[in-house]
């Protein structure tokens, strides 16, 4: 894979919304955004604040 991207590749995981996972279903979008940010993924509009208005 490094030959394809020209360097190292990081991997991570986030919760998947599922009827079998009540924790993943509660506030999934907020949790997923937080987990992606923690993994270093830049999210659109994140610097403007993603608080609900």
PDBQT receptor file of N, H, CA, C and O in Angstrom, charges set to zero:
ATOM      1  N   UNK A   1       0.821  -1.188   0.000  1.00  0.00    +0.000 N 
ATOM      2  CA  UNK A   1       0.000   0.000   0.000  1.00  0.00    +0.000 C 
ATOM      3  C   UNK A   1       0.866   1.252   0.000  1.00  0.00    +0.000 C 
ATOM      4  O   UNK A   1       0.475   2.252  -0.603  1.00  0.00    +0.000 OA
ATOM      5  N   UNK A   2       2.015   1.242   0.644  1.00  0.00    +0.000 N 
ATOM      6  H   UNK A   2       2.333   0.430   1.134  1.00  0.00    +0.000 HD
ATOM      7  CA  UNK A   2       2.843   2.445   0.684  1.00  0.00    +0.000 C 
ATOM      8  C   UNK A   2       3.315   2.847  -0.707  1.00  0.00    +0.000 C 
ATOM      9  O   UNK A   2       3.559   4.027  -0.958  1.00  0.00    +0.000 OA
ATOM     10  N   UNK A   3       3.446   1.884  -1.614  1.00  0.00    +0.000 N 
ATOM     11  H   UNK A   3       3.248   0.925  -1.411  1.00  0.00    +0.000 HD
ATOM     12  CA  UNK A   3       3.844   2.223  -2.980  1.00  0.00    +0.000 C 
ATOM     13  C   UNK A   3       2.744   3.020  -3.684  1.00  0.00    +0.000 C 
ATOM     14  O   UNK A   3       3.027   3.846  -4.551  1.00  0.00    +0.000 OA
ATOM     15  N   UNK A   4       1.508   2.773  -3.311  1.00  0.00    +0.000 N 
ATOM     16  H   UNK A   4       1.278   2.102  -2.606  1.00  0.00    +0.000 HD
ATOM     17  CA  UNK A   4       0.378   3.464  -3.925  1.00  0.00    +0.000 C 
ATOM     18  C   UNK A   4       0.272   4.899  -3.420  1.00  0.00    +0.000 C 
ATOM     19  O   UNK A   4       0.056   5.817  -4.211  1.00  0.00    +0.000 OA
ATOM     20  N   UNK A   5       0.422   5.104  -2.115  1.00  0.00    +0.000 N 
ATOM     21  H   UNK A   5       0.598   4.359  -1.472  1.00  0.00    +0.000 HD
ATOM     22  CA  UNK A   5       0.247   6.436  -1.531  1.00  0.00    +0.000 C 
ATOM     23  C   UNK A   5       1.564   7.167  -1.345  1.00  0.00    +0.000 C 
ATOM     24  O   UNK A   5       1.567   8.349  -0.999  1.00  0.00    +0.000 OA
ATOM     25  N   UNK A   6       2.673   6.498  -1.564  1.00  0.00    +0.000 N 
ATOM     26  H   UNK A   6       2.671   5.539  -1.845  1.00  0.00    +0.000 HD
ATOM     27  CA  UNK A   6       3.961   7.153  -1.473  1.00  0.00    +0.000 C 
ATOM     28  C   UNK A   6       4.464   7.388  -0.064  1.00  0.00    +0.000 C 
ATOM     29  O   UNK A   6       5.272   8.293   0.147  1.00  0.00    +0.000 OA
ATOM     30  N   UNK A   7       4.030   6.630   0.880  1.00  0.00    +0.000 N 
ATOM     31  H   UNK A   7       3.374   5.895   0.709  1.00  0.00    +0.000 HD
ATOM     32  CA  UNK A   7       4.507   6.802   2.251  1.00  0.00    +0.000 C 
ATOM     33  C   UNK A   7       3.781   5.876   3.199  1.00  0.00    +0.000 C 
ATOM     34  O   UNK A   7       3.273   4.825   2.808  1.00  0.00    +0.000 OA
ATOM     35  N   UNK A   8       3.742   6.284   4.441  1.00  0.00    +0.000 N 
ATOM     36  H   UNK A   8       4.155   7.138   4.758  1.00  0.00    +0.000 HD
ATOM     37  CA  UNK A   8       3.087   5.434   5.439  1.00  0.00    +0.000 C 
ATOM     38  C   UNK A   8       1.574   5.660   5.430  1.00  0.00    +0.000 C 
ATOM     39  O   UNK A   8       1.087   6.703   4.993  1.00  0.00    +0.000 OA
ATOM     40  N   UNK A   9       0.862   4.680   5.911  1.00  0.00    +0.000 N 
ATOM     41  H   UNK A   9       1.258   3.833   6.266  1.00  0.00    +0.000 HD
ATOM     42  CA  UNK A   9      -0.594   4.728   5.964  1.00  0.00    +0.000 C 
ATOM     43  C   UNK A   9      -1.028   4.478   7.397  1.00  0.00    +0.000 C 
ATOM     44  O   UNK A   9      -0.583   3.521   8.031  1.00  0.00    +0.000 OA
ATOM     45  N   UNK A  10      -1.895   5.338   7.903  1.00  0.00    +0.000 N 
ATOM     46  H   UNK A  10      -2.256   6.115   7.388  1.00  0.00    +0.000 HD
ATOM     47  CA  UNK A  10      -2.450   5.145   9.241  1.00  0.00    +0.000 C 
ATOM     48  C   UNK A  10      -3.855   4.571   9.108  1.00  0.00    +0.000 C 
ATOM     49  O   UNK A  10      -4.573   4.873   8.155  1.00  0.00    +0.000 OA
ATOM     50  N   UNK A  11      -4.231   3.755  10.055  1.00  0.00    +0.000 N 
ATOM     51  H   UNK A  11      -3.647   3.510  10.829  1.00  0.00    +0.000 HD
ATOM     52  CA  UNK A  11      -5.588   3.222  10.081  1.00  0.00    +0.000 C 
ATOM     53  C   UNK A  11      -6.194   3.492  11.441  1.00  0.00    +0.000 C 
ATOM     54  O   UNK A  11      -5.478   3.712  12.417  1.00  0.00    +0.000 OA
ATOM     55  N   UNK A  12      -7.486   3.474  11.500  1.00  0.00    +0.000 N 
ATOM     56  H   UNK A  12      -8.068   3.295  10.707  1.00  0.00    +0.000 HD
ATOM     57  CA  UNK A  12      -8.205   3.670  12.758  1.00  0.00    +0.000 C 
ATOM     58  C   UNK A  12      -9.588   3.100  12.613  1.00  0.00    +0.000 C 
ATOM     59  O   UNK A  12      -9.909   2.462  11.611  1.00  0.00    +0.000 OA
ATOM     60  N   UNK A  13     -10.412   3.330  13.622  1.00  0.00    +0.000 N 
ATOM     61  H   UNK A  13     -10.151   3.848  14.436  1.00  0.00    +0.000 HD
ATOM     62  CA  UNK A  13     -11.777   2.840  13.540  1.00  0.00    +0.000 C 
ATOM     63  C   UNK A  13     -12.709   3.792  14.266  1.00  0.00    +0.000 C 
ATOM     64  O   UNK A  13     -12.304   4.527  15.167  1.00  0.00    +0.000 OA
ATOM     65  N   UNK A  14     -13.970   3.760  13.850  1.00  0.00    +0.000 N 
ATOM     66  H   UNK A  14     -14.299   3.163  13.118  1.00  0.00    +0.000 HD
ATOM     67  CA  UNK A  14     -15.006   4.536  14.509  1.00  0.00    +0.000 C 
ATOM     68  C   UNK A  14     -16.188   3.608  14.761  1.00  0.00    +0.000 C 
ATOM     69  O   UNK A  14     -16.274   2.525  14.183  1.00  0.00    +0.000 OA
ATOM     70  N   UNK A  15     -17.089   4.040  15.623  1.00  0.00    +0.000 N 
ATOM     71  H   UNK A  15     -17.019   4.920  16.092  1.00  0.00    +0.000 HD
ATOM     72  CA  UNK A  15     -18.293   3.269  15.885  1.00  0.00    +0.000 C 
ATOM     73  C   UNK A  15     -19.126   3.141  14.621  1.00  0.00    +0.000 C 
ATOM     74  O   UNK A  15     -19.135   4.040  13.780  1.00  0.00    +0.000 OA
ATOM     75  N   UNK A  16     -19.818   2.032  14.492  1.00  0.00    +0.000 N 
ATOM     76  H   UNK A  16     -19.811   1.301  15.175  1.00  0.00    +0.000 HD
ATOM     77  CA  UNK A  16     -20.730   1.809  13.383  1.00  0.00    +0.000 C 
ATOM     78  C   UNK A  16     -22.138   1.783  13.955  1.00  0.00    +0.000 C 
ATOM     79  O   UNK A  16     -22.398   1.040  14.902  1.00  0.00    +0.000 OA
ATOM     80  N   UNK A  17     -23.062   2.581  13.402  1.00  0.00    +0.000 N 
ATOM     81  H   UNK A  17     -22.851   3.185  12.633  1.00  0.00    +0.000 HD
ATOM     82  CA  UNK A  17     -24.428   2.541  13.925  1.00  0.00    +0.000 C 
ATOM     83  C   UNK A  17     -25.053   1.179  13.639  1.00  0.00    +0.000 C 
ATOM     84  O   UNK A  17     -25.034   0.704  12.503  1.00  0.00    +0.000 OA
ATOM     85  N   UNK A  18     -25.600   0.564  14.665  1.00  0.00    +0.000 N 
ATOM     86  H   UNK A  18     -25.615   0.949  15.587  1.00  0.00    +0.000 HD
ATOM     87  CA  UNK A  18     -26.129  -0.778  14.503  1.00  0.00    +0.000 C 
ATOM     88  C   UNK A  18     -27.172  -1.058  15.581  1.00  0.00    +0.000 C 
ATOM     89  O   UNK A  18     -27.011  -0.623  16.722  1.00  0.00    +0.000 OA
ATOM     90  N   UNK A  19     -28.222  -1.768  15.241  1.00  0.00    +0.000 N 
ATOM     91  H   UNK A  19     -28.352  -2.121  14.315  1.00  0.00    +0.000 HD
ATOM     92  CA  UNK A  19     -29.212  -2.144  16.254  1.00  0.00    +0.000 C 
ATOM     93  C   UNK A  19     -28.587  -2.998  17.360  1.00  0.00    +0.000 C 
ATOM     94  O   UNK A  19     -29.094  -3.030  18.482  1.00  0.00    +0.000 OA
ATOM     95  N   UNK A  20     -27.502  -3.681  17.049  1.00  0.00    +0.000 N 
ATOM     96  H   UNK A  20     -27.091  -3.655  16.137  1.00  0.00    +0.000 HD
ATOM     97  CA  UNK A  20     -26.843  -4.531  18.044  1.00  0.00    +0.000 C 
ATOM     98  C   UNK A  20     -25.934  -3.728  18.971  1.00  0.00    +0.000 C 
ATOM     99  O   UNK A  20     -25.403  -4.272  19.939  1.00  0.00    +0.000 OA
ATOM    100  N   UNK A  21     -25.750  -2.434  18.682  1.00  0.00    +0.000 N 
ATOM    101  H   UNK A  21     -26.182  -1.992  17.896  1.00  0.00    +0.000 HD
ATOM    102  CA  UNK A  21     -24.851  -1.612  19.490  1.00  0.00    +0.000 C 
ATOM    103  C   UNK A  21     -25.559  -0.341  19.942  1.00  0.00    +0.000 C 
ATOM    104  O   UNK A  21     -25.433   0.696  19.291  1.00  0.00    +0.000 OA
ATOM    105  N   UNK A  22     -26.302  -0.401  21.044  1.00  0.00    +0.000 N 
ATOM    106  H   UNK A  22     -26.405  -1.243  21.573  1.00  0.00    +0.000 HD
ATOM    107  CA  UNK A  22     -27.029   0.776  21.524  1.00  0.00    +0.000 C 
ATOM    108  C   UNK A  22     -26.120   1.987  21.748  1.00  0.00    +0.000 C 
ATOM    109  O   UNK A  22     -26.541   3.121  21.519  1.00  0.00    +0.000 OA
ATOM    110  N   UNK A  23     -24.887   1.762  22.190  1.00  0.00    +0.000 N 
ATOM    111  H   UNK A  23     -24.546   0.840  22.376  1.00  0.00    +0.000 HD
ATOM    112  CA  UNK A  23     -23.955   2.874  22.414  1.00  0.00    +0.000 C 
ATOM    113  C   UNK A  23     -23.637   3.584  21.110  1.00  0.00    +0.000 C 
ATOM    114  O   UNK A  23     -23.500   4.807  21.095  1.00  0.00    +0.000 OA
ATOM    115  N   UNK A  24     -23.518   2.851  20.030  1.00  0.00    +0.000 N 
ATOM    116  H   UNK A  24     -23.630   1.858  20.043  1.00  0.00    +0.000 HD
ATOM    117  CA  UNK A  24     -23.191   3.447  18.740  1.00  0.00    +0.000 C 
ATOM    118  C   UNK A  24     -24.370   4.242  18.178  1.00  0.00    +0.000 C 
ATOM    119  O   UNK A  24     -24.170   5.151  17.373  1.00  0.00    +0.000 OA
ATOM    120  N   UNK A  25     -25.575   3.916  18.583  1.00  0.00    +0.000 N 
ATOM    121  H   UNK A  25     -25.737   3.177  19.237  1.00  0.00    +0.000 HD
ATOM    122  CA  UNK A  25     -26.749   4.599  18.056  1.00  0.00    +0.000 C 
ATOM    123  C   UNK A  25     -27.043   5.914  18.766  1.00  0.00    +0.000 C 
ATOM    124  O   UNK A  25     -27.730   6.770  18.210  1.00  0.00    +0.000 OA
ATOM    125  N   UNK A  26     -26.542   6.089  19.970  1.00  0.00    +0.000 N 
ATOM    126  H   UNK A  26     -25.984   5.393  20.421  1.00  0.00    +0.000 HD
ATOM    127  CA  UNK A  26     -26.775   7.319  20.724  1.00  0.00    +0.000 C 
ATOM    128  C   UNK A  26     -25.795   8.395  20.295  1.00  0.00    +0.000 C 
ATOM    129  O   UNK A  26     -24.600   8.297  20.573  1.00  0.00    +0.000 OA
ATOM    130  N   UNK A  27     -26.292   9.417  19.622  1.00  0.00    +0.000 N 
ATOM    131  H   UNK A  27     -27.263   9.497  19.396  1.00  0.00    +0.000 HD
ATOM    132  CA  UNK A  27     -25.430  10.510  19.209  1.00  0.00    +0.000 C 
ATOM    133  C   UNK A  27     -24.326  10.072  18.272  1.00  0.00    +0.000 C 
ATOM    134  O   UNK A  27     -23.190  10.535  18.373  1.00  0.00    +0.000 OA
ATOM    135  N   UNK A  28     -24.671   9.163  17.347  1.00  0.00    +0.000 N 
ATOM    136  H   UNK A  28     -25.594   8.787  17.265  1.00  0.00    +0.000 HD
ATOM    137  CA  UNK A  28     -23.651   8.578  16.479  1.00  0.00    +0.000 C 
ATOM    138  C   UNK A  28     -22.863   9.630  15.712  1.00  0.00    +0.000 C 
ATOM    139  O   UNK A  28     -21.636   9.556  15.662  1.00  0.00    +0.000 OA
ATOM    140  N   UNK A  29     -23.536  10.604  15.114  1.00  0.00    +0.000 N 
ATOM    141  H   UNK A  29     -24.533  10.664  15.154  1.00  0.00    +0.000 HD
ATOM    142  CA  UNK A  29     -22.835  11.595  14.285  1.00  0.00    +0.000 C 
ATOM    143  C   UNK A  29     -21.798  12.364  15.103  1.00  0.00    +0.000 C 
ATOM    144  O   UNK A  29     -20.670  12.565  14.652  1.00  0.00    +0.000 OA
ATOM    145  N   UNK A  30     -22.182  12.791  16.300  1.00  0.00    +0.000 N 
ATOM    146  H   UNK A  30     -23.098  12.628  16.666  1.00  0.00    +0.000 HD
ATOM    147  CA  UNK A  30     -21.237  13.521  17.160  1.00  0.00    +0.000 C 
ATOM    148  C   UNK A  30     -20.055  12.641  17.548  1.00  0.00    +0.000 C 
ATOM    149  O   UNK A  30     -18.906  13.084  17.529  1.00  0.00    +0.000 OA
ATOM    150  N   UNK A  31     -20.347  11.389  17.902  1.00  0.00    +0.000 N 
ATOM    151  H   UNK A  31     -21.280  11.029  17.917  1.00  0.00    +0.000 HD
ATOM    152  CA  UNK A  31     -19.269  10.472  18.285  1.00  0.00    +0.000 C 
ATOM    153  C   UNK A  31     -18.341  10.189  17.101  1.00  0.00    +0.000 C 
ATOM    154  O   UNK A  31     -17.120  10.155  17.253  1.00  0.00    +0.000 OA
ATOM    155  N   UNK A  32     -18.934   9.989  15.927  1.00  0.00    +0.000 N 
ATOM    156  H   UNK A  32     -19.926  10.017  15.804  1.00  0.00    +0.000 HD
ATOM    157  CA  UNK A  32     -18.126   9.700  14.739  1.00  0.00    +0.000 C 
ATOM    158  C   UNK A  32     -17.235  10.891  14.396  1.00  0.00    +0.000 C 
ATOM    159  O   UNK A  32     -16.061  10.712  14.073  1.00  0.00    +0.000 OA
ATOM    160  N   UNK A  33     -17.785  12.107  14.465  1.00  0.00    +0.000 N 
ATOM    161  H   UNK A  33     -18.739  12.252  14.727  1.00  0.00    +0.000 HD
ATOM    162  CA  UNK A  33     -16.975  13.300  14.189  1.00  0.00    +0.000 C 
ATOM    163  C   UNK A  33     -15.825  13.419  15.179  1.00  0.00    +0.000 C 
ATOM    164  O   UNK A  33     -14.694  13.715  14.793  1.00  0.00    +0.000 OA
ATOM    165  N   UNK A  34     -16.113  13.190  16.449  1.00  0.00    +0.000 N 
ATOM    166  H   UNK A  34     -17.031  12.950  16.763  1.00  0.00    +0.000 HD
ATOM    167  CA  UNK A  34     -15.074  13.270  17.486  1.00  0.00    +0.000 C 
ATOM    168  C   UNK A  34     -13.999  12.211  17.248  1.00  0.00    +0.000 C 
ATOM    169  O   UNK A  34     -12.808  12.500  17.362  1.00  0.00    +0.000 OA
ATOM    170  N   UNK A  35     -14.412  10.989  16.921  1.00  0.00    +0.000 N 
ATOM    171  H   UNK A  35     -15.380  10.754  16.828  1.00  0.00    +0.000 HD
ATOM    172  CA  UNK A  35     -13.447   9.921  16.683  1.00  0.00    +0.000 C 
ATOM    173  C   UNK A  35     -12.602  10.198  15.441  1.00  0.00    +0.000 C 
ATOM    174  O   UNK A  35     -11.397   9.949  15.445  1.00  0.00    +0.000 OA
ATOM    175  N   UNK A  36     -13.223  10.710  14.381  1.00  0.00    +0.000 N 
ATOM    176  H   UNK A  36     -14.203  10.913  14.378  1.00  0.00    +0.000 HD
ATOM    177  CA  UNK A  36     -12.467  11.040  13.174  1.00  0.00    +0.000 C 
ATOM    178  C   UNK A  36     -11.460  12.151  13.455  1.00  0.00    +0.000 C 
ATOM    179  O   UNK A  36     -10.318  12.088  13.001  1.00  0.00    +0.000 OA
ATOM    180  N   UNK A  37     -11.883  13.166  14.202  1.00  0.00    +0.000 N 
ATOM    181  H   UNK A  37     -12.811  13.218  14.572  1.00  0.00    +0.000 HD
ATOM    182  CA  UNK A  37     -10.981  14.254  14.570  1.00  0.00    +0.000 C 
ATOM    183  C   UNK A  37      -9.824  13.728  15.401  1.00  0.00    +0.000 C 
ATOM    184  O   UNK A  37      -8.677  14.123  15.191  1.00  0.00    +0.000 OA
ATOM    185  N   UNK A  38     -10.116  12.839  16.345  1.00  0.00    +0.000 N 
ATOM    186  H   UNK A  38     -11.047  12.518  16.516  1.00  0.00    +0.000 HD
ATOM    187  CA  UNK A  38      -9.065  12.236  17.175  1.00  0.00    +0.000 C 
ATOM    188  C   UNK A  38      -8.065  11.451  16.324  1.00  0.00    +0.000 C 
ATOM    189  O   UNK A  38      -6.891  11.340  16.679  1.00  0.00    +0.000 OA
ATOM    190  N   UNK A  39      -8.540  10.908  15.200  1.00  0.00    +0.000 N 
ATOM    191  H   UNK A  39      -9.493  10.998  14.912  1.00  0.00    +0.000 HD
ATOM    192  CA  UNK A  39      -7.666  10.158  14.293  1.00  0.00    +0.000 C 
ATOM    193  C   UNK A  39      -6.884  11.074  13.355  1.00  0.00    +0.000 C 
ATOM    194  O   UNK A  39      -6.043  10.612  12.583  1.00  0.00    +0.000 OA
ATOM    195  N   UNK A  40      -7.168  12.385  13.428  1.00  0.00    +0.000 N 
ATOM    196  H   UNK A  40      -7.851  12.760  14.055  1.00  0.00    +0.000 HD
ATOM    197  CA  UNK A  40      -6.443  13.335  12.595  1.00  0.00    +0.000 C 
ATOM    198  C   UNK A  40      -7.088  13.611  11.251  1.00  0.00    +0.000 C 
ATOM    199  O   UNK A  40      -6.449  14.171  10.361  1.00  0.00    +0.000 OA
ATOM    200  N   UNK A  41      -8.359  13.221  11.091  1.00  0.00    +0.000 N 
ATOM    201  H   UNK A  41      -8.878  12.767  11.815  1.00  0.00    +0.000 HD
ATOM    202  CA  UNK A  41      -9.070  13.471   9.845  1.00  0.00    +0.000 C 
ATOM    203  C   UNK A  41      -9.633  14.890   9.893  1.00  0.00    +0.000 C 
ATOM    204  O   UNK A  41     -10.348  15.245  10.830  1.00  0.00    +0.000 OA
ATOM    205  N   UNK A  42      -9.310  15.706   8.879  1.00  0.00    +0.000 N 
ATOM    206  H   UNK A  42      -8.729  15.417   8.117  1.00  0.00    +0.000 HD
ATOM    207  CA  UNK A  42      -9.823  17.061   8.798  1.00  0.00    +0.000 C 
ATOM    208  C   UNK A  42     -11.257  17.011   8.254  1.00  0.00    +0.000 C 
ATOM    209  O   UNK A  42     -11.492  16.518   7.151  1.00  0.00    +0.000 OA
ATOM    210  N   UNK A  43     -12.192  17.518   9.022  1.00  0.00    +0.000 N 
ATOM    211  H   UNK A  43     -12.001  17.919   9.918  1.00  0.00    +0.000 HD
ATOM    212  CA  UNK A  43     -13.587  17.506   8.608  1.00  0.00    +0.000 C 
ATOM    213  C   UNK A  43     -13.988  18.880   8.070  1.00  0.00    +0.000 C 
ATOM    214  O   UNK A  43     -13.553  19.902   8.600  1.00  0.00    +0.000 OA
ATOM    215  N   UNK A  44     -14.812  18.911   7.023  1.00  0.00    +0.000 N 
ATOM    216  H   UNK A  44     -15.166  18.080   6.593  1.00  0.00    +0.000 HD
ATOM    217  CA  UNK A  44     -15.250  20.195   6.477  1.00  0.00    +0.000 C 
ATOM    218  C   UNK A  44     -16.006  21.001   7.542  1.00  0.00    +0.000 C 
ATOM    219  O   UNK A  44     -16.879  20.469   8.228  1.00  0.00    +0.000 OA
ATOM    220  N   UNK A  45     -15.669  22.260   7.671  1.00  0.00    +0.000 N 
ATOM    221  H   UNK A  45     -14.960  22.693   7.115  1.00  0.00    +0.000 HD
ATOM    222  CA  UNK A  45     -16.352  23.127   8.622  1.00  0.00    +0.000 C 
ATOM    223  C   UNK A  45     -15.946  22.929  10.068  1.00  0.00    +0.000 C 
ATOM    224  O   UNK A  45     -16.483  23.602  10.948  1.00  0.00    +0.000 OA
ATOM    225  N   UNK A  46     -15.022  22.032  10.340  1.00  0.00    +0.000 N 
ATOM    226  H   UNK A  46     -14.586  21.486   9.625  1.00  0.00    +0.000 HD
ATOM    227  CA  UNK A  46     -14.638  21.756  11.721  1.00  0.00    +0.000 C 
ATOM    228  C   UNK A  46     -14.003  22.958  12.385  1.00  0.00    +0.000 C 
ATOM    229  O   UNK A  46     -14.176  23.164  13.586  1.00  0.00    +0.000 OA
ATOM    230  N   UNK A  47     -13.255  23.772  11.611  1.00  0.00    +0.000 N 
ATOM    231  H   UNK A  47     -13.114  23.605  10.636  1.00  0.00    +0.000 HD
ATOM    232  CA  UNK A  47     -12.615  24.930  12.213  1.00  0.00    +0.000 C 
ATOM    233  C   UNK A  47     -13.606  26.041  12.535  1.00  0.00    +0.000 C 
ATOM    234  O   UNK A  47     -13.296  26.940  13.316  1.00  0.00    +0.000 OA
ATOM    235  N   UNK A  48     -14.806  25.986  11.934  1.00  0.00    +0.000 N 
ATOM    236  H   UNK A  48     -15.058  25.256  11.300  1.00  0.00    +0.000 HD
ATOM    237  CA  UNK A  48     -15.830  26.988  12.217  1.00  0.00    +0.000 C 
ATOM    238  C   UNK A  48     -16.676  26.577  13.422  1.00  0.00    +0.000 C 
ATOM    239  O   UNK A  48     -17.545  27.329  13.861  1.00  0.00    +0.000 OA
ATOM    240  N   UNK A  49     -16.419  25.385  13.951  1.00  0.00    +0.000 N 
ATOM    241  H   UNK A  49     -15.713  24.774  13.594  1.00  0.00    +0.000 HD
ATOM    242  CA  UNK A  49     -17.192  24.876  15.081  1.00  0.00    +0.000 C 
ATOM    243  C   UNK A  49     -18.389  24.107  14.579  1.00  0.00    +0.000 C 
ATOM    244  O   UNK A  49     -19.139  24.602  13.738  1.00  0.00    +0.000 OA
ATOM    245  N   UNK A  50     -18.576  22.919  15.075  1.00  0.00    +0.000 N 
ATOM    246  H   UNK A  50     -17.967  22.517  15.759  1.00  0.00    +0.000 HD
ATOM    247  CA  UNK A  50     -19.682  22.092  14.612  1.00  0.00    +0.000 C 
ATOM    248  C   UNK A  50     -20.784  22.011  15.653  1.00  0.00    +0.000 C 
ATOM    249  O   UNK A  50     -21.562  21.057  15.670  1.00  0.00    +0.000 OA
ATOM    250  N   UNK A  51     -20.853  23.017  16.526  1.00  0.00    +0.000 N 
ATOM    251  H   UNK A  51     -20.221  23.792  16.513  1.00  0.00    +0.000 HD
ATOM    252  CA  UNK A  51     -21.895  23.058  17.543  1.00  0.00    +0.000 C 
ATOM    253  C   UNK A  51     -23.243  23.263  16.873  1.00  0.00    +0.000 C 
ATOM    254  O   UNK A  51     -23.338  23.987  15.882  1.00  0.00    +0.000 OA
ATOM    255  N   UNK A  52     -24.289  22.634  17.401  1.00  0.00    +0.000 N 
ATOM    256  H   UNK A  52     -24.212  22.045  18.206  1.00  0.00    +0.000 HD
ATOM    257  CA  UNK A  52     -25.619  22.845  16.871  1.00  0.00    +0.000 C 
ATOM    258  C   UNK A  52     -26.099  24.229  17.251  1.00  0.00    +0.000 C 
ATOM    259  O   UNK A  52     -25.881  24.693  18.370  1.00  0.00    +0.000 OA
ATOM    260  N   UNK A  53     -26.757  24.885  16.306  1.00  0.00    +0.000 N 
ATOM    261  H   UNK A  53     -26.935  24.509  15.397  1.00  0.00    +0.000 HD
ATOM    262  CA  UNK A  53     -27.242  26.253  16.599  1.00  0.00    +0.000 C 
ATOM    263  C   UNK A  53     -28.721  26.248  16.816  1.00  0.00    +0.000 C 
ATOM    264  O   UNK A  53     -29.311  27.297  17.073  1.00  0.00    +0.000 OA
TER     265      UNK A  53
